[in-house]
Amino acid sequence: MSHAIGIDLGTTYSAVSVLSETGQPTILMNQDGDNLTPSVVFFQSFDGKDEPLVGIQAKNLAASQPENVVQYVKRQIGNPNWKFDSPSDVVYGAEEISAIILKRLKEGAENALGEEIKDAVITVPAYFDDARRTATKHAGEIAGLNVLRVLNEPTAAALAYGISSEKNETVLVYDLGGGTFDVTLMKINNGEFDVIGTDGDRNLGGFDFDNVLSMIIAEKMEAQGAEDIYTDEKITAVLREKAESVKRSLTTVEQTNVFVDYKGKNYKIPVTRLEFEEASKSLMNRTEELLDDVMEESGLAWSEVDRVLLIGGSTRMPMVHKKLEEKFGRQITYSINPDEAVAQGAAIQAALEMAGKGEGSEVLRELSSKVNISDVTSQALGIIALTNDVRKNSVIIPKNAKVPNKYSGVFYTRSNNQENVLVEVTQGDDEDLEFVTIIGESLIKLPGTWPARTPLKVTFHYDVDQTVFVELHDESNNLLGTFEIERQANMNQGELEQASRRIRELTID
């Protein structure tokens, strides 16, 4: 029997894990012998064909050849307008770049396990919306994987923490990754993982703290006479690389020096932890606001939180510990590996998915019967309805509602002799359409003609991957039509098949 793997597809680093037959998650080393793989792709061209490099080699080339390197693509997943032109003049979307990384991770897992890998659970930030979750799943399919489930990263981390022994705790997961931030509050009780609430920012992570340090370094170089820093693509890439190194150093020392060679001159730039923290206050305030929102919406006090789980390499920054300890009122330590816990939790979920199908060892099948995960929606979903002849958003599934589940709302036909209904599915909880996103729509033909003010029930079915399909019923609960959202931001089936063929033919190193 082949193994199912768990993949933490990160903004800056990715990891792969597998669950042993005894129920212990193990991180699989990649082809370079490392536990973590930089989520970086370098495009090299031979005879007009792309042969991308993935991982540490690609990362090492980012500063010298930034025009051929793709980093932080996770921030673009689900964005149909983002494209990358390779040296061979091939245009790739974010799903395809992500698929290249996933294919490399898949091949590394196959090398480590000595077998073909088909099945995987892939993690996503809890605050990812429907389009980004679907795009992540598509990336896995393009890479040749059967995606068993798309799992929230904080839930995966809590699973890695809470699966090993019987626990009865209220846990707050503070997940500050390379490019995204999530905060999730959940109760763990002897194998029951019940998410209470979640919030986040998909554009807040270690990348943004690195940018702060890059600016500090650049400004000090200017003070020493450097020119044209902000328009030079190569020095920008160099400074970002230096900033990541400085951030790591400032976790353990109060001050460090950065050495930069630019236009034939050597610059020695001192950077202190204090000035870094002062410059990063606005970023930390954003995490604090989201943290406060989740706690307020949950109705729980900090005294009712038993443990804070720190996830993501950026949580090593002393300012994070200081902020959380002020809130928590107690010292915070690492209960799990912040870089590996998400992949480990994904591996546990992958094994549970397979055990639920009757596969795996008796230990895993028994474990599967004892574990239950109850998650919540990260975004509100609804439809557009007319209120006093004004188009407004009407929420059907509120934010932080339990999933999987189904939710319904009753609406009315607007005119006599109505023959069809346009169902426009929205994302967001504001009534004003300016502040919500239309994620899909379908025109459903009604049987015959209907008078005005006839009630119709719209039902949303939300599955464990937090993707939705829609049903329309009449007042007698007769089914009038159903559709899965044709997501405007995602690939259609033809595009998906074409991308799969293209990535399958690539040689990836």
N, C-alpha and C positions, 0 to 999 in steps of 0.2 A: 504494500500500500504506500503510495506517495504521500508526502507530508503537505499540509497546507501551511503557508507562512503568513506572518504578520509584517506589514510594511509601514514604517513611519516615513511618509514622503514629506520631508521637511523643506522649509524655504532655503536654509543654508546647508543643512546636513540631513542625510537620510540613514535609516538603519533597518535591518531585517532580523527577525527572530523566528524561532520555531519552538514548539512545545515538545518536550520529551515524552516518552510513553509513561513516565512516572509523574507527569504534570508540572515539570519545572521549565520555565521559559529560558532559552539560551540565545544570545545574540550570535549571529553568523558572521564570521569575518568575510570581508570582500576579497577581491582578487589581489589587492595590495596588502592583505594581511591586517587590515584595520577594521574596527567595529563600526566606525562611522564613515559614510561616503559623502564628500561634498556634493551638493546638488547643483553641480556646475557642468555645462557642456561646452566643449571647444570644438569648433568645426574646422577640420582639415579637409582639403580636397585633393584627390588623386585622379588624374585623367577625367576631370569633370564630374567626378562622383564624390559625394560626401562620405567621410569616414569619421564620425564624431568620437571624441574622447570624453569620457565621463569620470568625474571624481577628482582625486588629488592632482593628477597631471593637468587636467583642465584648469583647476584653480590656480596652479602655479603659472599658467600662461596668461591669466586674466590681466595682469599688469602690463605685460609686454605686447599683447595682441587683443586689446579689449573689444575691437570691432568684430572679432570672430568668436567671442565668448558670450554665452547666455547664463546669467545668474538670476536668482530670486524669481524664477518663472512662476512659482506658486502664487505670487501676488497677481498674476495675470490669468490664472486658470479660470475659465468661464467667461473670459472677455473676448468676444469674437473679433474685436477690432485690433487686437494685438498680434503682430506678425514679426517674424525674424527672417531676414534674407541671408541665406548661407553663401559662402564663397562660390558655390556651384550654381548660384542663382535659383535655388530652390526656396520656396516660401513655406515656413513652418508656423503653425499655430501653437498656442500654449499647451494644448492637449498633446500634440505630437512631441514637443520638447520634453514634457513630463513623461511621455511614453518611452522616450529614449533613455531617460534616467531609470525608469522602472524596468526596462528591458535589461539594462546593465545590472540592476539589483537582482533580478530574477536569475540571470546567468551566474552571478556570484553565489547565490543560494544553491543553485544546481551543482556548482563545483564543490561547495562545502559539504553538501549532503550526498553527492554521487548519484543523483536521480533527477528525472525531469520534474519540474514544478509547474502545476497548472492552476492551483487554487490559492487565493490570497484574500486577506482582509487588509484594506488600506485605510489609514486614518486621515481625518480632516479636522481643522479647527471647529470647535462647537458652533462658532458664529458663522460658518459658511452657509450661504443660502442654497436654495434648490439648484440653481444653475451651476454653482461651483462644485456641489456634491456630484451632480450628474457628469460634469466635465472630468472630475477626478476618476469616476468610474469608467468613463470612456477612455481616459488615458491608460488605465489598467487593461482594458480590452484591446486597445491598439498594441500594447506591449505583449499581447498573447496570454493574458491572465484571465481566469474566470474569477471575477470579483465577487466573493461570497457576501461581503457586506462593506459598507462605508461606515466607519466607526469614529465617533467623536474622540479627539485626542485626550481631553481630560477624563472621559469615561474609561478609555484604555489605560491611562495611568492609574486610576483608582482600582481598576481590575487587577493590574499588576501588584498593587499594594495590598488589596483586600482578599485576594484569592488564596494566599498561602496558609492562613489560619482563621479561625472563627473570630470575627471582629464585630463589634456593635458600636459604631462611632458616627458622628456627624463630621464630615470632611469637607474642607474647602480646597479646591485645586486651583492654584495660581500658576498659569501656564504662559510664560513669556518666552516664546521661541524666537527664531531668527527673523521672522517676518510678520508674525501674528500674535495676538494676545487674547487669551480666554480666561474667564474666571467662572468656575462651576461649583455649586454647593450641592452635596449629596449625602444621603444616609446610607451607610453600609451595615447590614445586619445579617450575619451568618449566610452569606452568599446572595443576599438581596441587595442590589445596587439601585437605589432610588434617587434619581436626579430631581432636586427641588427647583433649581433655577440656574440659568446660565446667561452670560452676556460676553461681549468681546468687541474687538476691533481688528479687522483683517488687514489693516495697514499700520500696525504698531508692533514693533519687535526689535530684536537686537540690531537689525539693519539700520533703524532710525537712531539708535544710540551710537552706532558706528559713524553715521553721518554727522552727529554732533561733534565727535572727536575729530573727524576729518576737517570740519570747519575751524575748530580750535587750532589744529596744526597749520592749516592753510593761512589763517590770519596771522599767526606768529611768523610764518615764512615771509609773508608780505611785509611784516614789520622789519624783517631782516633784508628786504630789498628784492624779494622774488616777484616776478611779474607774470601775467597771463595764466595764472594757475587755474582759474575757473573755466577757461576755454580750451584747456589742454586735456584731451580725453585720457591720455596715458598717465599723466601725473594724478588725475582724479582717481584712476584705478589703483595707482600705487598708494595714494593716501588712504583709500578705503581699506586696503590690505594692511597698512600700518596701523590704522585705527583699530581693527579687530585685535591685533597683537597688543596694542596699548590697553584696550579694554580688559584683556585677560590679565595683564600685569597689574593694573590698578585694583584688581580684586584682592591682591595680597600685599601691595606696597602703596605708600601714600603718594609717591612721586616717581616718575620714570622719564627717560629721555628717548626721543625719537630722532633717528638719523635718516635724512633724506638727501639723495643726490639729484639735483635738478639743474639742468642747463650748465653743467660743468662746475657747479658750486655745491659744497657740502653744507647742509643745514643741521644744526643741533637744536632740537626743540624740546624744552622741558614741559611736561604736562603733569598737573597734580590731580589727585582724586577729588579734592574740594572743588576745583574749577570745572571738572567734568560733571560733578553732581549738580553744581549751580546751573550749568548750561543745559542740564537734562531735566530740570524741574518740571517743565511743561509736559514732558513725556510721562514722568512718574505721576503727575497730577491726573493724566488721562486714565492711567491704570487704577488710581485711587477712586475716581468717579465711578468707574464701572464696578469696582469692588463694592462701593457703598450702595450702588443701585441694586445689586444682587442681594445683599444683606437686607436692605430695606424691603424689597419685594417679597423676600422669603418670610419676613416677620420674625426672624431669629436674631438673637443678640450674640455678640462675639463670645460671651461666656458660655454659650451653648455649642460652640464649635470645639470639637475635641482635638482636631489635628489640621494643620495646613500642609498640603503637599506641594512642593516646589517642582515645577516641570519646565524644562528648557534651559539651555546653557546660560542664557542671560540672567537667570535668577541667581547666579553666583555673584552678581554685583552687590557690594555691601549696602548700597542705597535701597535695594529691594528688601533685604533682611531688616534694615532699620525701619522702613515704612510698615512692613507687615507686623513686626514685633510691637510697634506702637499701637496697632489695631488689635492684635491678638492678646497682648498683655503678657505674653510668655515668649521664651526663647524658641526660635524655629530652627530645626535641624533637618537634614535630608533623610527621609525615611526610605526613599528609593533613588536609584540613579537617574538624575534629571535628563540625561542624554539618551538613556536606553529604555526607560519605563514605558513609553508610549508604544514602541515596537514590541516590547514584551507583552503588554496588554493586548495588542493586536494579534499576537501569536496565540494567546490564550483564547481569544474570541474565535480565531480561525479553527483551532482544535475543537472548540465547543460546537461550532457550526457543523463540522464533519462528524462529531460524535452524535449530534442530533439526527444525522442521517444513518446512524448505526455503524459508522466507521471509527477506527481507532481502538485503543486498548480498553479493557474493562475499567481501568482507573479513570480514563477520560470520559467514558460514557457515564460513569457514576458521578463524576464532577459536573457533567453537563446537566444532570437531573437536579442538582442542588443550586445552580447559578441562574439568577434571573436579573436582567437589566431593564430598568424602566427609565427611559430618557425623556427629554422635553424638547419642544420646538425652540429653535433659536430666533425664528422670525415669525411674525404674524402673517397669515394668509387670508385673503378674502376675495370678493368680486366687486365689480363696479355696478352700482345701482342708481336709479334715478330717485332723488328726494326733492320734491317740489320743483321738478323739471331741471334739477341740477345734478350732474354726474358726480357721485361721491363714492369713496371707498367704504365698503361694508365688510368688517372683519368676520370671518367664519371660524378660523382657528386662531385664538389669541397666542401671543408670545408666551413661552414657558408652559404650554399645554402638554399633557402627557401624550407620548407616542410609543408604539404604534396605536392608532385609534382612528375613529371617524367622527366628524363634526358636521353639523347641518345648519342651514339657515333657510327661512321661508321668504320668498320674494313673489312679486306679482307681475303678470303681463301688463304692458303699458297702454295697449290700444285694442280696439275691436278688430276682429278678423285677423288676429296675429297668427302668422304661419311658422315662425321660427324664433329662436332665442339665441342671442349672442352672449356667451358666457366668457367674460374677461377676468382671468385670475390675476390677483394682485399680491404683492409682497410689501408688507409695511402696515403700521397700525394707525396712521393718520387718515382722517377723513378726506383731506385735501389731496387730490391726485398728483399734485406737484411733488409731493413728498413720499410717493410710493412708486413701485415698479410693476409694470404689467409683464408677467413672466410667461403668459400663454393665453390662448383663446380658442374657442371652437363655436361654430354656428350649428346649433342643433335644430333640426326640422321637427316641428310639432305635427302630430297626426290631425289633419283637418285644420280648421280655423278656430281660434279661441277668443272669447270676449275679454275685454279689459278687466283688470283686477282679479284674474284667475290665479289662485295660489300655486306656486311651484316650489318644490324643495330641492335645494342644491346641497349635495353631500360631498365632502372632501374625505377621501381615505388617505391617511398618512402612514407610510410603512416605516420599518425600522431604519432604513437609510435616509429617512426624512425626505422622501420624494412622494409626490401626490398624484392621484388621479381623481376624476370628478364624475359624479352621477347626477342626473336630473330626473326627478320623479314628479308625478302629479299628486293631487291631494289624497288620492286613494292609494298612494305609494306604488303606482305602476311606473316601471322604468321607461323613461322617454328617450334617454340617450346617455352615453358614457364616453369619456375620452381621457387618455393620459395626456398631460400637458405637452404640447409640441413647443418645447422651450425655445424661445427666440434666440437665446444666447448660446445654444448648444448645437453640435453637429447633428445632421440628419443621418439616416441609416446609410445612404449612399456615400456621404462624406466619411463616415466612420469606416466603412469597408475599404475605401480608397486609401485612407491614412494607415490602416492596418497593413495593407499590401506594401506601402512605401516604407514603413518602419521595419517590417519583416525583412525587407531586402537590404537593409543597411548593415554594414559591418561596424560594430560598436566596440571600442577598446576602453 
